[in-house]
């Protein structure tokens, strides 16, 4: 290989490297100027990949509870069954919205979010979400094909009649990448600084106090929900028969 060939290759590689660097640097967030992140947002092909908000309860409720969470986050895993309980207690009076907020230092969080979204294409979003949280130890440290295999096994459990091949191919669907990025951008607009973060009609629930228990956090969420229900002339409090039972206090370590 002569000197001129080496120089030519170097120029090509430099140019390619420059293009790669430019493409990464030029990536911009969604323009949310005219979007209110405190509300349920309609699906948009460009911003959310056409994927609808994930909602439990009444979609058009005047009371909207939004949770931003990371699938690897232990605190988010602890909050999941409690949010499910709140949905059971308040039912169609409240819209409970779950949005993806994978943290950068949780290297499997985005892949897990994609697994939930792919399962959601077949109608198993919530089942996959709860199963990934309850089985975090089985996939958190895996990479590549092993991680995919773990997600697939969990999908088979929650969707015995599901299409496994479609689930696996969906993991790399560009619509999912758009949805996860859109959720994160919404969280940034709401000043999410940690996971989990919960908002009730835009009011952030403060769970930052040192030593706060999960019972106290749930109480705060309920108080804000009841406040908004009352302001909208709706019945407050849990449905009869769904009230909380006396439980042992959670440890600080579980909250973190």
MOJO-V154516 format. One record per backbone hydrogen bond with DSSP energy under -1.0 kcal/mol. NH is the residue of the N-H (numbers start at 1). CO is the residue of the C=O. E is the energy in kcal/mol with one decimal. If there is no record, write none. Layout:
nh=NH co=CO e=E
nh=NH co=CO e=E
This chain:
nh=6 co=2 e=-2.0
nh=7 co=3 e=-2.2
nh=8 co=4 e=-2.2
nh=9 co=5 e=-2.5
nh=10 co=6 e=-2.4
nh=11 co=7 e=-2.3
nh=12 co=8 e=-2.2
nh=13 co=9 e=-2.9
nh=14 co=10 e=-2.6
nh=15 co=11 e=-2.7
nh=16 co=12 e=-2.8
nh=17 co=13 e=-3.0
nh=18 co=14 e=-2.4
nh=19 co=15 e=-2.1
nh=20 co=16 e=-2.5
nh=21 co=17 e=-2.5
nh=22 co=18 e=-2.4
nh=23 co=19 e=-2.6
nh=24 co=20 e=-2.0
nh=25 co=21 e=-2.6
nh=26 co=22 e=-2.6
nh=27 co=24 e=-1.1
nh=35 co=32 e=-1.9
nh=39 co=36 e=-1.7
nh=48 co=44 e=-1.8
nh=50 co=44 e=-2.1
nh=51 co=48 e=-1.7
nh=56 co=96 e=-2.4
nh=58 co=94 e=-1.0
nh=61 co=58 e=-1.8
nh=65 co=95 e=-3.2
nh=66 co=199 e=-2.8
nh=67 co=97 e=-2.8
nh=68 co=197 e=-2.8
nh=69 co=99 e=-2.1
nh=77 co=73 e=-1.9
nh=78 co=74 e=-1.9
nh=79 co=75 e=-2.0
nh=80 co=76 e=-1.8
nh=83 co=79 e=-2.4
nh=84 co=80 e=-2.1
nh=85 co=81 e=-1.8
nh=86 co=82 e=-2.0
nh=87 co=83 e=-2.2
nh=88 co=84 e=-2.0
nh=89 co=85 e=-2.2
nh=90 co=86 e=-2.6
nh=91 co=87 e=-2.7
nh=93 co=90 e=-1.9
nh=94 co=91 e=-1.2
nh=95 co=63 e=-2.6
nh=96 co=56 e=-3.3
nh=97 co=65 e=-3.5
nh=98 co=54 e=-2.2
nh=99 co=67 e=-2.9
nh=101 co=69 e=-2.6
nh=106 co=103 e=-1.5
nh=109 co=106 e=-1.7
nh=112 co=108 e=-2.2
nh=113 co=109 e=-2.1
nh=114 co=110 e=-2.1
nh=115 co=111 e=-1.8
nh=116 co=112 e=-2.0
nh=117 co=113 e=-2.3
nh=118 co=114 e=-2.7
nh=119 co=115 e=-2.2
nh=120 co=116 e=-2.0
nh=121 co=117 e=-1.1
nh=122 co=119 e=-1.3
nh=123 co=120 e=-1.6
nh=124 co=119 e=-2.2
nh=128 co=124 e=-2.2
nh=129 co=125 e=-2.6
nh=130 co=126 e=-2.5
nh=131 co=127 e=-2.0
nh=132 co=128 e=-2.7
nh=133 co=129 e=-1.9
nh=134 co=130 e=-2.3
nh=135 co=131 e=-1.2
nh=136 co=133 e=-1.2
nh=138 co=135 e=-1.7
nh=139 co=136 e=-1.5
nh=140 co=136 e=-2.1
nh=142 co=139 e=-1.5
nh=146 co=143 e=-1.2
nh=148 co=144 e=-2.1
nh=149 co=145 e=-2.5
nh=150 co=146 e=-2.0
nh=151 co=147 e=-2.5
nh=152 co=148 e=-2.6
nh=153 co=149 e=-2.2
nh=154 co=150 e=-1.9
nh=155 co=151 e=-2.5
nh=156 co=152 e=-2.4
nh=157 co=153 e=-1.5
nh=158 co=154 e=-2.0
nh=159 co=155 e=-2.4
nh=162 co=159 e=-2.4
nh=167 co=163 e=-2.1
nh=168 co=164 e=-2.6
nh=169 co=165 e=-2.3
nh=170 co=166 e=-1.8
nh=173 co=170 e=-1.9
nh=177 co=173 e=-1.3
nh=178 co=174 e=-1.9
nh=179 co=175 e=-2.2
nh=180 co=176 e=-2.8
nh=181 co=177 e=-2.3
nh=182 co=178 e=-2.5
nh=183 co=179 e=-2.6
nh=184 co=180 e=-2.2
nh=185 co=181 e=-2.3
nh=186 co=182 e=-2.3
nh=187 co=183 e=-2.2
nh=188 co=184 e=-2.5
nh=189 co=185 e=-2.0
nh=190 co=186 e=-1.4
nh=191 co=188 e=-1.5
nh=192 co=187 e=-2.6
nh=197 co=68 e=-1.9
nh=199 co=66 e=-2.5
nh=200 co=203 e=-2.5
nh=201 co=64 e=-2.9
nh=203 co=200 e=-2.0
nh=205 co=198 e=-2.9
nh=212 co=209 e=-1.7
nh=217 co=213 e=-2.0
nh=218 co=214 e=-2.8
nh=219 co=215 e=-2.0
nh=220 co=216 e=-2.0
nh=221 co=217 e=-2.1
nh=222 co=218 e=-2.7
nh=223 co=219 e=-2.5
nh=224 co=220 e=-1.9
nh=225 co=221 e=-2.4
nh=226 co=222 e=-3.0
nh=227 co=223 e=-1.9
nh=228 co=224 e=-2.0
nh=229 co=225 e=-2.7
nh=230 co=226 e=-2.6
nh=231 co=227 e=-1.9
nh=232 co=228 e=-1.1
nh=233 co=230 e=-1.8
nh=234 co=229 e=-3.0
nh=239 co=89 e=-2.4
nh=242 co=239 e=-2.1
nh=255 co=251 e=-1.4
nh=256 co=252 e=-1.9
